[in-house]
Amino acid sequence: MALLLGCDFSSSPGPRKHIVLAWGRSDGGRLVVDGLERLQSLGAFTAALQSRPAWTGGFDLPFGLPRELIAHLGWPTRWEDCIAHYAAMSRPQIRGLFAAFCDSRPAGGKFAHRATDGPAGSSPSMKWINPPVAYMLHAGVPAILEADAHFPGLQTPNKEACRIALEAYPGMLAREVLGTQSYKSDDKAKHTSERLIARKDLINALELGQTRWGVRLKLSHAQRDALAQDASGDALDAVLCLVQAAWAQAAHAQGHALYGLPEAIDSLEGWILGA
């Protein structure tokens, strides 16, 4: 039975902000959550990915930068070469280049966007603050590559690949159930009863399979309580990514070579599952 993975990622993991992995498997038409793993370093993250010989994972971080930005900067346009170039830079260098790019553009159009951002409702992957997704890409993609994962649509097809990395976005799935209602916050002052109720509503919808993804989540009472009580939403976001990974794995089992990604995916920018 193929192993599934959902990842809520942090570009600066530590004792106060973990990377959270949700491991699971499809069983009898239900998605079973086997357990959650909390990691405090990028090294531990790569080690955890390497500890299992095979998996299909949904990761909450961008896998590519906007083609418009890359062309403007004159960076390599082959994905692996671009990632290697990007990984060799420091965060201050990234911030300086991206800020200069934004400063040269008119109000309302400061950031360049990937084609997937519109349908997914996601932040531009070049954004370095609130949320710092540019740093998430910078830290996360090289770490996943180090675990010998294959990135469908971005790399040359590899039928022998055992670890499959796919870009997920929990916010897109949560919005299907909750609309614009907030269900999480890292600010303890915002750990309200309204957000707790929203998390419970979201968990209930996932268990009933009431999303277009058609994946029904199976949780124990303890797991359900743990997801609801995590006011940061990190554990729940990891499970949302796990749901997207299960959907992708099912698409692949039905003959979709790109795990549900569009056939015409931009092989430099990447694409968010289901967008």
N, C-alpha and C positions, 0 to 999 in steps of 0.2 A: 504494500500500500504506500503510494508516494507521499513523501513528507511535504508539508506546506509551511510557509513562514510568512508572518506579517511583522513589519519593523516600523516602530515609531522612533525616528532618528534625532539625535542631537549632535551638532557640530562641535560642542564643547562639553562632553559628558564628564560627570564627576559625582561626588557624594550627594549633591543637591538636585542634579538633573541627569537622569539615566537615559541610556538607549534601552528601549524595551522591545524584546522579541516575543512574539506569540507563535508557538509551534502547534501544529495541528495536522489533521488528516480528514479526508472524506470517508464516511462510513455509512453505508446504507442510505445514501441520499442526504445525509446530514453532515455538517462540518463540525467535527469534534475538536475542542481545544485541549491539547495535551498538557500545556503549561506555559507559564510566562517566565522570561529570563530578563533580569535587569543588569545592565552592564555599565561600568563607570569609566571605561577608557576605550579608545579606538582599537588598541591592541586586543583587548578582550572581545571586542566586536568581531574583528577578523577571525580570531581564534574560535569563537562560537560558530561562525559560518563554516569554518574548516572542520569542525568537530563532527559534522554530519556529512556522509559521502554524497548525498543527493537531496535536493529540495527544489521547489518552485516558490520563489519569494516575491512579495510585494513590498516595496520600500518607499517610505514617505520622504522622498527627497528628489530633486530634479536630476535627471541623467544627462542633460545637455543645456547649452546656452543658446540664445536666439541667433539664428543665422545672420541676421542683420548686424548684430553686435560683433560677431566673429569676423565678418567681412570688413567692417569698419576698422577693426584693430589689426587686420592682416594676419590673423592666426591661421594655423592649419585647418583645412576643411574636411579632413578625414577624422572621424570621431575619436579614434584611439590616439591619434597624434595630437588632436586638440586637447584631450583630457591630460595627456602627458605634459603638454606645454602649460596648461592651467595649474596642474598639481605642483609644478616646479616654482610657482610664484608664491609670495607671502601674502597674507591677508591685507596688510597695509598697501601693497602694490595693487592688489585687486581693487580695493576700495578707491584708491587714487584714480586708476584707469576708468572704472565704472562711473565714478562721480564726475570726472571730466567729460565723459560721454553724455551724461545726463545734463550737465551744465550747458552744453552746446545746443540743446534742443529746447523747443518752445514749451511753455506751460501746458499741461494736459497730455503731453506726449514725451515725457522725460525718458521713460524706460522703453527698451526694445522688448518685444514679446515673442514667444514661440507660438507656432500655429495651434498648439494644444491648449494654450492658456485661456482662450475665449470659451470654448465648449466646456472646459473643466472648471472654469471660474477660479483659476489658480493665480498666485502671485507670480510676477515675472522672475525667472530663474536668475537674473542678474541683480536682484535686490539684496542688499547686504545688511539690512536692518528691518526689524518688524514685519515679517520674520526674516532672519538672515539666511535665506535659501541659497544664496551664492556661496556662502561658507559651508553649507550642508553638502552641496555638490562637491566642493573643493576637498572636504574631509571624507565624504562617504563613498563616492564612486571609486577612487583609488583603493580604498579599504576593501570594497566588494571585489574589485578586480584582483586584488592580492589573494582572495579566497578562491581564485580560479572559477569565478562565475561567468556565465555567458549572458550577453545582453542582446536578446532578439531584436532585430530591426536596426541595430546600431553596429553590430559586428557581422562578419561573414557567417552565414548559416553553418551550424555545427551540430549534426545529428547525434554526435557522441557526447555532447555536453550533459553533465549530470546535475549541475547547479545552475538554475535559471533565475536571473534577476530582472524584475519588471518594475516600472515606476508606478506607484500607487498614490492615491490622494484621499485620505479619510474624510476630509471636509466635503468632498463631492458626494460621497455616499451618505454622510450625516444630513446634508441639506435635503436629500430626497425624503427623509422622514420628518425632520424638524423645521425645514425652511430656514429662516434666518435666526431662529432661536439658539442662543448660546448654551453649550452643555459642559464647558470646561473653562478653567483659568489657572494659571500659575500663581496668581495673586490670591493669597489666603482671604483677603477681605472680600473677594468675589466668589467665595465658596458658598453659594446661596442655596436655599431649598428649591428655588426655581431651576437651577442648573442640575441639581440632583434628580428632580422629576424628569427633566429632559433626558438625562443619561438613562434612566429607567425606561422611558418611552422608546428610546433608540434601541436599547438591548431587547426589549419586548418585540419590536418590529423585526429585528434580526433573527430572533428565535422563530418567529412565524414566517420568515422568508418574504416579508412584505416590502421588497424593493425590486427594481427591475433586474437586479443581478440574479434573482431566483435561487439564492443560496440560503439554506436554513441552518442556523447556528444551534448547536447542542451544547448546553452549559450545565454544570452541576450547580446546586444551590450556593455553594461556597464561591464558585467562580462568578456567578451572577452578582452576588453581594460585593465581591472584591472589585469588579468592574464599576459598579454603581458608586462605591465609596471612594474610588480614586478620583478626587475632585480635579486633579490636573488633567485628567482625560488621557494620559499617556498610555495606560494599559488598554483602554477602550480603542484608542486610535490604532494601536498595534493589531487588535482584533479586527478592526475595520479593514486594515490592509490585508489581513489574513483572508477575509471574505473575498477581497478582490483577487488575491492569488488563487483561491479555490475556483473562482469563476474563470480565470485564465487557464488553469490546468484543465478544467472541463472543456473549454474551447479547443485546447490542443488535443485532447483525447478524441474530439469529434473531427479532427483532421485539419485544424487551423494551425499552420506552421508558425505563425507569429503570436500565438497565445491570445488571440482576440484583438491584437493591435491592427490598425489599418494597413492594408497592403501597400498603400502609397506613403507610408511613414517617411518623414524627413530623417535620413540616416545620420544627420549631424545634430539635430535638435532633440530627437526622441519624442515619445508620446505617453500620456497618462492613460492607464488602463480604463477603458469604458468611456473616455471623454468623447 
